[in-house]
Amino acid sequence: MMGPNMERIRLYFCRTRKSFTKYKLGTVILLVFLYFVWNVPVMTIFDLCDRPHYISMEFTGGVGNKMFQYAMMYASSRDKALTMATELPIELTDVFNVDEAISNTQVAKLRKFYCFKTIEDARDCAFESNVTTTKNDGDIHFKGYFQSWMYWVTYENELRAIFQIKSNITAKAQRYIGDLLLKNNITKQELEDLVFIGIHIRGGDMLTPSKQDFGYQIATEQYIHNAVGYFNGRFRKTIYIVCSNNMIWAKSVLSKYANMKYVENMTWELDMAILSLTNHSIMTVGTFGWWIAWLTGGQTVYYKYPFRPGSELSKMYSSTQKDHFYPSWVGLE
């Protein structure tokens, strides 16, 4: 005869011990059977209920999405004193200082037994207070995108340490910028007055039929010119570092400016590392550019119209979008 499945038994008793009278007959029969057939002490079963509670996240989407999801899980684990137990995406563990020790794959696999309460956001790009007020009397599984800084702003300093790009990648980014300065004969004296502006232009993938139908929009050519003008009007000597997944279009739009330097044929993590070493940011649309701007600090401008009015995507944002974009960031047309 096979032995008992202790995790299923634990789940049954954790569910029924608060309403014993309802399940009295079934509980008594099972306790007697466990004790006399399998010699399982009663207290062993109930002790299984006294364990740490866990929190997990269903990671999905691109790198920027997964950074928002991790930040949400981290902040919630701190707020509710829960243990993070999930298998972390390789994009996060390979590039950032995310501690792999939190990844308890055994617990993640047992989630179906631990009876996690699934919490899903209704609006992916907005703050929903009901998500954060969930009781911490059990295990929680998050499903969604949670793309609002308001979920985790209390732990921003901790997350900046966690999302610090690993030193070997940062060193490559620093060498790239150093080589760029040498190629352009920029002296140390000139460097003191030079302001670096990072530009991330998201294009290509946002133009697929499915994304267009959902309501995604890319930044317009006029916005790019307005954003460059914004920084040119504030700083006397500037140099722009440009990354894009639609570089042909980016170069055609920016061709009239002499101080544009284009980063091509790099991995996504090097693009992010290079742009994060600049002083200020021009982002267009998408979460990848959002996190670059956040990592960079300084001043940030963003495109005010990331969605088509009335579209399904527009319903994912609040009316002001202030819970998605940082209040200090400047939206331009």
N, C-alpha and C positions, 0 to 999 in steps of 0.2 A: 504493500500500500504506500502510495506517495505521501510525503510529509505535507504539512499545511503551508499554504501560501500566506506567510505572515503579513505581507504588505496589504493584501486584500482583506485579511481579517482585521488588521489595524484600522483600515479605512472604515469597515463596518462599525467597529466599536466607537471610533471617533465621531461618527455620524449619529450613533444611537444613544450614547451615554447621557446626552442632554435631554432625551425624551424616552427614558427607559420604559415608562408605563406603556407607551405605544407599541414598543417592540419586546415587551416583557417575555412572552412565551418563546419567541425565536432566540432571544438572547440567552435565556436560561438553558435551552436545549443545546445551543452552540457551546456555551461554557462547559457544560457537563461533558459533551463529546470531546472537546479539546483536552480536558483534564484527564479523563479516564482512558481515552483512546491514544492520544498523542502526548500525554503527560506535560501539557503546557500550563504553567501556573497562571492563574487569573491576572495577577498583578503584572506579569510580563506583557500581557496584551495591552493593558491600560497605560503602562509606562511608555509604550510606543507613541502614544498621543502627546507626551510631554517632550517635544523636540523643538528646535529652532524653526521659525517660519521662513519661507523662501519667497523670492520674487524672481520672475523670469521675463524675458522679452522675446517676441517673435521678430527677429531681424529680417528686414526685407528692403529691396531697392538698392540704390547706389550708395557710395561712400557717405555723402552728405546726409542721406536719410538715416543711415546706421549710426552716425554720430549723434543725431538728434535722439534716436531711440536709446542709445547707450546713456546719454545725459539724463534722459527721463528715468531710466531704470536706476541709475546711480543715485539721483536725488531722492527718489522714492524709497530706496533702501535705507538711506540716511534718515529720512523723515520718520519712517515707520519701524526702524530697527529690524529690518529684514535682511536675510542673507541672500546675496545675488547668486543664483544658480542657473546658469545657462551656457550654452556653447557659443563662444564669442566668434564673430566673423574674422577671418584671417586678415582682412583689410585693416582692422583696428589693431590686432595684436602685432602685426608685422611693422606697422608704421608709427604707432603712438605708444606712449608709456602706459598702456593698459595692462594691468596686472593679470596675467593668465591664471593666477592662483584662484581667482573668484569663479573660474569656469568649472563648476561641479557637474560634469556630464552625467554622472550616475543619478544625481537628483533630477536633472533635466529629463532623463529617460523615464523616471518614475513619476513624472508630473501627472500622468493620467490616474495614478493610484493616490497621489496626495490630494486630489480634489482641489486643484487650484481654481480660484475664482478668476475668470477671464474678464478683463476690462478693455474695452475698445473705444477709441476716440470717434466722435461723430464728425468732427471737422479737423482735418489733418493739419491745417496751418493756423490754428487758433488755440487760445488757452481756454480750457474747460474746467471750471472750478470743481465740478462734481467728481472729476477723475482724481483729484488730489485729496478729497475728503473721505475716500474709502477707508473703512475701518481696518486696522492692522491686526485683526484677530484670526487671521488665516493666511494661506498662501495665495499669492497674486501672480497672474500672468497677463502681461500687457500685449495688446495687439493693435497696431496702428502706427502712425508716423510722429505724432506729438511734436510738431514743428513750431514750438513757441519757447522763447527764452525764459518766459515767466515760470515754467515748470521747475527750472533748476537754477535760477539766478542766485539763490541763497548760497549755493555751492560753486559759484563761478570760479573762485580762486583755485579750488580743488580740481575742478575740471580743466582749468588752464594747465595745471601740472600734468594731469592725465593725458590731455591732448597735445602735449608738447611732442613735436616730431623728433624721432630718434636721431641721435647724434651723427650716425653714419650718413643718414639722408641729408641732414642739415649741412654737414661738411661738404657734400657734393654741390648743394645749392649755393653755398658761400663761394666755392671755387668757380662756379659758373658766373656769378656776379663779378668776382674778381677778374676773371678773363674778359668779361664784357668791358670793364673799366679800362683794362690794358689795351684792348682793340680800339677803343675810342680815345686813347691818349688822355684820359682824365687824370689829372694830377691830384695829389693829396689836398692841396690848397683848394682846388676846384671842388673836390668832394665835400669839403666842409659846408659849402653853400648849396649843394645839390640836394634836391628833394626827389625821392623815388616814389613813383605812383604805380601800383599794380593794377592791371586791367584784366579781368576775366570775362571773356565773351562766350556765352553759351548759345549754341545755335543748333546745328545739325539734328541731333536726336529730338529736339523739341518740335521739329517740323514734320514728324511722321503723322500719317492720317489719324491714328488713334489719339495721339496727344492733341492734335488740332481739334478734333471732334470734342474732346473733353474740355477744351478751352485754354490750352497753353498758348502764350504769346512770347515772342522773343523781343528783345530790345530793338528799337528802331535806330536807323542811322542818325536821325536828329538827336536822339538821346545821347548817343556816343559823343557827338560834337558838344552837346550841352555839358556833359560830364567833364570832358577835357577842358572846356572853357571855365568850368567851375574852379578847377585846380590851377589853371594858368593864371586866373585872376587873383589867386591868393599867394602864389609862390613865383618868385622871379626866375629861378633856374630849376627846371624839372627834367626828369628823364622817365619815360614810361616803359614798363616791362609788361608785355602782352602775351597772354596764354589764351588759347581758344580751341574748341573742337570744330571750328569752321574758320580756319586761318585764312583761306582765300578771300572770304567775305570781309574778315577783320582787316586784312591788309588793304583791300579796296576802299574801305571806309576811312582808314587812318592814313592813307597814302600822302595826304597833303601836309602832314606833320613831320618835321625832321627829327624829332627827339623820341621816336618810337623804336623799341627794340623787341624783336619777336622771339619767343621761346618755342622751338619746334622739335618734334621727334623725341620728346621726353615722356617719362612715365607720369601717371597722374600724381603720384606722391612727390615727385620732383617739381612738377608744376606748382603744387600747393606749397611746398617748402620755399621755392624761389619767391613766389608772390608774398608769402608771409614775412619775408625779410625786407619788404619795402616799407615805406613810411605811412602811406595812405592807400585807399582802395576805391576802385571803380568796379562794382559788380553789375551784372545785368539781371539774369534770372537764374533760379535753381539753387539748391541747397549746397552744392559744391562751392559756388562763389560766395554764398552766405558764410560758410565756415572759414573760408580764406580771409574774408573781411574781419571776422571775429578774432581769428588768430593774429592778424596783423595789428589790430588796434588802430590808433590814429583816426583820421576822418574817413567816413565811408559815404559814397553816394550810390543809390540803387534806382532801378527802373520802376516807376510808380504803377505800371500796368502789367503785372505778370500774368493776368488772366483776362479772358474776354468777358465783358459784362453779361450777366444772365446765364453764363455757362455753368456746367456742373462743377468745374474747378473754382468758380467764384464763390460757391457755397462753402468751400473749405476754409475761407478766410472770414475774419470778423469785418465789420463795416469800416473800421479805421485802419486795419492791418498793423496796428501798433503793438499787438501782442506777438506778431511774427518778426517784424523788423525792429531793431533796437531804436528806442526813442531818440537817441543822439544821431542816428543815421539820417541822411538827407535824401528824400525822394525827388527825382527829377523826371520831366517828361521827355 
